[in-house]
Amino acid sequence: MFNNFRSSIRRFQKKTREDKEKEIQKIREEKEKEIQKLEEEAVNQYISHFSIDRQGKVTTDDAFDASQFEEMWAMSTLGQIIP
């Protein structure tokens, strides 16, 4: 009887551990998707400030401030979520 109880506890612990690992993996995947989305948005905003004329000269608009994009990019590549 004691062995059955011990075996039941082990199965319960194993299932609990597996459930937690699945939950953690799901959270990681969600965070990775969120980071990827934010990176894509930052790149799109960054690119929108540039244009190329007929001679191939790249110009930026007057409102362009690279520092905000550098900070966002650094935060996203470090795995931090940007609010």
N, C-alpha and C positions, 0 to 999 in steps of 0.2 A: 504494500500500500504506500509506504514512504517513497519507494522508487517511482511509482506512478505519479505521485505528487511532485517529486523532483523533476521528472520528465515533463510534466505539464508546465511547470515554472520555466524550464529551459525553452520549451516551444513558445511560450508567451513572450519571454525575453527576446528570442530570436525574431519573432514577428514584429514586436515593438521596435526593435532596432532596424529591421528592414523597412518598416513604415516610416520611421524618422529619416532614414537615408533617402527614401523616395521623395519625401517632403522637402528635404534639403536640396536635392537635385532639381526638383521642380522650381524652387525659389531661385536657385542659381540660373536656371534657364530663363526664367522671367526677367531677372535682373540683366542678364546678358542681352536679351531682346530690347529691353528698355535702353540700355547703354548704346546698342547699335542704332536704335531709332534716333537718339539724341545726337550721336555722331553724324548721322546722315543729315539731320536738320541743320547742324552747325556747318557742315560742308556746303549744303545748298545755300545757306545764308552767306557764307564766305564767298562762294563762287558768284553769287548775284551782284557783288560789288565790282566785278571785273568785266571789261569788255575788250575786244580785239578789233582794231580798225583794219581797213583794207590792205594796209602795208604790213600788217602783222604786229603792230605795236600794241602792247597790253597797257591798258589804263585802268585806274580805279576812280570811283566816284568820290566827291568831296566829303561825304559822310563816313567814309571807310575808316575804321579804327581797328587795326589788326590785334591790338592787345586783348580785346574782349574775346576774340576767337582763339587766341593762343591760350588763354586761361581756360576756356571751355574745353579745348582739345586736350590740354594737360590733365584736367580733372577727369575727363571721360576715359583717357588712356590709362589712368591710374585705377580705374574701376570704381570711381566715385560717381554717384548719381547727382546730376545737376538739377537743382530745383526749378 
